Amino acid sequence: MTKVLNIHEAKTHLSRIVEEVAAGKEIIIAKAGKPMARLCPVTGSVKKKRLGLLKGKIRVAEDFNAPLPDDVLASFEGHQP
């Protein structure tokens, strides 16, 4: 069963309410008896990672880790070649 609280009670007991929600309870916050917000626990849905999804679709150049040419390196360092 969902618990319904008025805004004043929710503000007064926020820490306790957050603990209840984290434990799996759902709470509705109402203003003048009208439901305004629903608090529910955050569920951590972790997606399984699929390795190798782009295998064969991406190519890394052989000289990927080679030193940069002097003129390119100079422009990164703010020097004029």
Buried (B, 14 or more C-beta within 10 A) or exposed (E): EEEEBBEEEBEEEEEEBEEBBEEEBEBBBBEEEEEEEEBEEEEEEEEEEEEEEEEEEEEEEEEEEEEEEEEEEEEEEEEEE
